Amino acid sequence: MHAASLIMLSWAMIGAACFVSPISTSLIASVLTVMVAVVGLPHGAADHRFARPRLEPALGMAWLGVFLISYLLIAAAVVCGWQVAPAVTITLFFLASAWHFGQEEPKFSVGPRTLRPAFRFARGGLVIWVPVVFQNDAVLRILTVAAPRGFEADIQRALAAITVCAWPLLALAVVGWGWQCLVAVSATGRTRRVLVLDNTVTASMTVLFATANPLVSFLVYFCGWHSIRGLSRLRRELGETWSQLAVSVAPMTITAIGLIGVTALAVLQAPTLGNTLIRVTFVGLSAVAVPHVLLHGTATVVERFANLRITPVQLGSSV
């Protein structure tokens, strides 16, 4: 049901992009900021719920302090990166986001095992590669607004390098999508339905990324697909209702919004409201996203380390 809803939303936005007069950037930025705060930030603010069962076995009662201090230090480093080296920060943020998005996408056994990680990385980055290739000027304007003044030339060079990388990654994503189409044709029953639906989601979002305002397409993907699916998985893992999950992540979400607001007042203000909102949204989101990506990326390693520490105790107690 979620995938079908996203397909319809994507084509509604594609139709609006093709046949409706462009909406003001300030209005789009306002909606983006609100939706990221309501849906996107809770996705990251739930990380303490994700981290506890993975960190507590290894760190004991110190897990929360280690988690919070690490999270805040990494977030602060990202904000500083935007101020002193925005081109490098943007490039690393894009690559990390593509990898993370790919890891969170549905994992089907399609193609040679050695190529599947590359297919996931290429697919996860479609929200980046497609706008960079087909709407380069619009992406450049957004990144220039998000970065401080004086770095325009650096941003342009970084985007040119990302564009060069985007072409082969986009081609790889198309190969992966085509391979999955062939598998869907030969499959039967529920497997075919699931693959066809997933192929349709990917195709619809790709067209959306190529035609709609990059702010709009990012909003649809990040809030309407990635964050909702991440929260849904966590809710199932914890065995909670949506209202219980919302209550549990509310304190962290409000704290994150407050910290981003203070940072905005201190260093992120731009000449216009729309530009300020774009800057606050992307800098604030990346500050939360980077520790989020690192946490989820290292979760398996942390769990293995915890198991190594627990196993000797268990063996000793059983003797």
Secondary structure, DSSP 8 states (H G I E B T S, - for coil): -HHHHHHHHHHHHHHHHHHS----HHHHHHHHHHHIIIIIHHHHHTHHHHHHHHHHHHHGGGHHHHHHHHHHHHHHHHHHHHHH-HHHHHHHHHHHHHHHHHHHS-----S-GGGHHHHHHHHHTHHHHHHHHHSHHHHHHHHHHHS-TT-HHHHHHHHHHHHHHHHHHHHHHHHHHHHHHHHHHH--HHHHHHHHHHHHHHHHHHHHHHHS-HHHHHHHHIIIIIIHHHHHHHHHHHT--HHHHHHHHHHHHHHHHHHHHHHIIIII--SSHHHHHHHHHHHHHHHHHHHHHHHHHHHHHHHHHHHHHHHHHHHHHH-
